Amino acid sequence: MKLGFIGLGIMGRPMAKNLLKAGVELLVADLNKEAVADVVAAGAKEASYTEIGGQCERIIIMVPSGAISKSILFGEGGVASTVKKGAVICDMSSVTPVESRECYEGLKKLGVGFVDAPVSGGEPGAVAGSLAIMAGGDQEDFDAMKEYFDILGNSALLIGPSGSGSVTKLANQIIVNNNIAIVSEAFVLVAKAGADPEKVYQAIRGGLAGSAVLDAKIPMIIERNFKPGGPIRINHKDIKNVVNTAHAIDVPIPYTAQLYEILQTLKIHGHMEDDHGGIVQYFEKLADVEVKKAD
């Protein structure tokens, strides 16, 4: 069975390569022709959206926003113009629950299944095939995609109906990004007080302050390594989705609203392509100090 894969960015490219390594016959598309050439060299075949729709019974989309997903599906020359009844399309992008449900309902009219299945784990997880996959949709459509989820991740769970995966991703992003922000604030205090950030990290990582975020980001921060696994640009978009979704259903989110303003400030100062560990730079600017290895 041919699988279509649309979106070969930081996450999509290694995901597509893992599918190829597992022996999946893959048709791919992306606006970045260098990325397409790289994945084609690994064994994929380049195809248009209409070719993917017409030839593939299963299709994965991994792009930066819900607007792009909807354009790929329903725009002129989009996948939906040729997709066959009984196919299943899975959007693994981080989008709003409303956008996921719009895709679900639009494809349902065509007799096509849709699963929203955003992921957590960043570029390292995409490369290692260890992503956490959180899905929303119908059980039969989730089951149809499960063999591919098992290649791409360590865990895949159907949360509930359409949009549930996207809701779960929003909750994930609240926790991850606020965690990075509070770790950043704490270690700016450490640096300004003259303590060794690396030794403080080693001292606290085994206690209640320990977390996956602490272990992932502090080693990068003290090395001043902001090469993106998950760029601030993507997290800025995700947190904007959080704010908009929360406001639409009357959920106050004071911490995350403040975090969005922090990300807005980093945007203004040109940090959108930094890893989201680069959130620390906001707090460093306030305190006029850098969190780095002791001399």
URGINOR-V417680 format. One line per field, one symbol per residue. phi: phi as a letter, one per 30 degrees, with the letter a starting at -180 (. if undefined). burial: + if it has 16 or more other ideal C-beta (glycine too) atoms within 10 Angstrom, else -. A space follows every 50 residues. Layout:
# URGINOR-V417680
phi: ???
burial: ???
This chain:
# URGINOR-V417680
phi: .dccbcjcdeddddddddddddjddbcbbaddddddddddddkdbdaddd ddddccdbbccbbdadddeddddcdeideddbdcejdbcbccdcbdeddd dddedddedcicdbbcbdbbkieeddddibdccccbkdeddeddcedded ddbdbbbddldejddddddddededdddddddddedddeedddjddeddd eddcddcdddaddeddcdeddddhccddcbdeeddedddddeddddddci cdbedddddddddddddecicdcdedddeeddddddchaccaedd
burial: --++++++++++++++++++---+-+++++----++-+++-+-+--+-+- ++++++-+++++++++-+++-++----+++-++---+++++++++++-++ ++++--+----++++++++++++-+++-+-++++++++--++-++--++- -++--+-++--+++++++++-+++-+++++++++-+++-+++----++-+ +---------+-++-+++-+++---+-++++++++++++-+++-++---- --+--+--++-++--+----++-+++++++++++----+++----
